């Protein structure tokens, strides 16, 4: 079964930057909607940013102006550029995709830790 594979997480100091990437392990028919979600210990998973195939983006208020989501429709690759990172951004970040048949895909997650 095709899965999404995230990369780019790590440990960074507050104010620093990281770039996450996500790509499918195999072929997915016509991905429509993609997004990044995150889950901190003890919290529910929350939406960080989403992007449609046409490039329409949407961000959580907490990351607006600091994070930028983008995608390569040819490679079905998703990116998240994270700048001005804060300790409260610490979480496991998950990639999500929805194809035109409504099938959902999730990655295993990548840890982002921001030290103060």
C-alpha positions as CSV (number, residue, x, y, z in Angstrom):
1,X,0.0,0.0,0.0
2,X,1.3,3.4,-0.9
3,X,2.3,5.6,2.0
4,X,3.6,9.1,2.4
5,X,7.2,9.6,3.6
6,X,8.1,12.7,5.4
7,X,11.7,14.0,5.9
8,X,13.4,17.2,7.1
9,X,12.5,17.2,10.8
10,X,15.0,17.7,13.5
11,X,16.2,19.9,16.4
12,X,16.5,23.6,16.0
13,X,16.8,26.6,18.2
14,X,14.0,29.1,18.6
15,X,14.1,31.6,15.7
16,X,15.6,29.0,13.3
17,X,14.2,27.3,10.2
18,X,13.4,23.9,8.9
19,X,12.0,22.6,5.7
20,X,9.8,19.5,5.6
21,X,9.3,17.3,2.6
22,X,6.7,14.6,1.8
23,X,6.5,12.2,-1.1
24,X,4.5,9.1,-1.8
25,X,6.3,5.7,-1.7
26,X,4.5,4.8,-4.9
27,X,2.1,6.1,-7.5
28,X,-1.1,7.8,-6.3
29,X,-3.8,8.6,-8.8
30,X,-4.6,12.3,-9.0
31,X,-3.8,13.7,-5.6
32,X,-6.2,16.6,-5.0
33,X,-5.8,18.0,-1.5
34,X,-2.5,17.9,0.6
35,X,-1.7,19.2,3.9
36,X,0.5,19.2,7.0
37,X,-0.8,18.4,10.5
38,X,1.0,18.2,13.8
39,X,0.5,16.6,17.2
40,X,2.2,17.6,20.4
41,X,2.4,15.3,23.4
42,X,-1.0,15.4,25.2
43,X,-2.7,17.3,22.4
44,X,-4.9,16.3,19.5
45,X,-3.7,16.4,16.0
46,X,-4.2,19.8,14.5
47,X,-4.1,21.2,11.0
48,X,-1.1,23.3,10.2
49,X,-1.5,24.2,6.5
50,X,-3.2,22.8,3.4
51,X,-3.0,23.3,-0.3
52,X,-5.2,22.3,-3.2
53,X,-4.0,21.0,-6.5
54,X,-4.6,24.5,-7.9
55,X,-2.4,26.0,-5.3
56,X,-4.9,27.5,-2.9
57,X,-3.4,27.6,0.6
58,X,-4.8,27.8,4.0
59,X,-2.9,28.2,7.3
60,X,-3.6,27.9,11.0
61,X,-3.5,31.2,12.7
62,X,-0.6,30.2,14.8
63,X,1.7,29.7,11.8
64,X,0.5,32.5,9.5
65,X,3.4,34.6,8.3
66,X,6.0,32.1,9.5
67,X,5.2,28.8,7.5
68,X,4.8,28.4,3.8
69,X,3.3,25.3,2.2
70,X,4.0,24.4,-1.4
71,X,3.7,21.4,-3.7
72,X,5.2,19.9,-6.9
73,X,2.2,18.4,-8.8
74,X,4.5,16.5,-11.2
75,X,6.4,14.8,-8.4
76,X,3.4,14.7,-6.0
77,X,5.8,16.2,-3.4
78,X,4.7,18.5,-0.6
79,X,6.8,20.9,1.3
80,X,6.6,23.0,4.4
81,X,9.1,25.8,4.9
82,X,9.1,26.8,8.6
83,X,10.7,30.0,9.7
84,X,10.9,31.9,13.0
85,X,10.3,28.6,14.8
86,X,9.0,28.8,18.4
87,X,9.2,26.2,21.2
88,X,5.4,25.7,20.9
89,X,5.9,24.5,17.3
90,X,7.5,21.3,18.8
91,X,5.4,18.3,17.6
92,X,5.4,15.4,15.3
93,X,4.4,16.7,11.8
94,X,2.3,14.5,9.5
95,X,1.8,14.7,5.8
96,X,-1.7,14.1,4.5
97,X,-3.1,13.6,1.0
98,X,-6.5,13.0,-0.5
99,X,-7.0,11.7,-4.0
100,X,-9.9,12.3,-6.3
101,X,-11.6,9.1,-5.2
102,X,-11.6,10.3,-1.6
103,X,-8.9,7.9,-0.5
104,X,-6.8,9.4,2.4
105,X,-3.1,8.9,2.9
106,X,-1.0,9.7,5.9
107,X,2.7,9.6,6.6
108,X,4.4,8.2,9.7
109,X,5.4,11.6,10.9
110,X,8.6,13.5,11.5
111,X,9.7,15.0,14.8
112,X,10.3,18.7,15.0
113,X,11.8,20.0,18.2
114,X,12.4,23.7,18.9
115,X,14.6,24.5,21.9
116,X,14.3,27.8,23.7
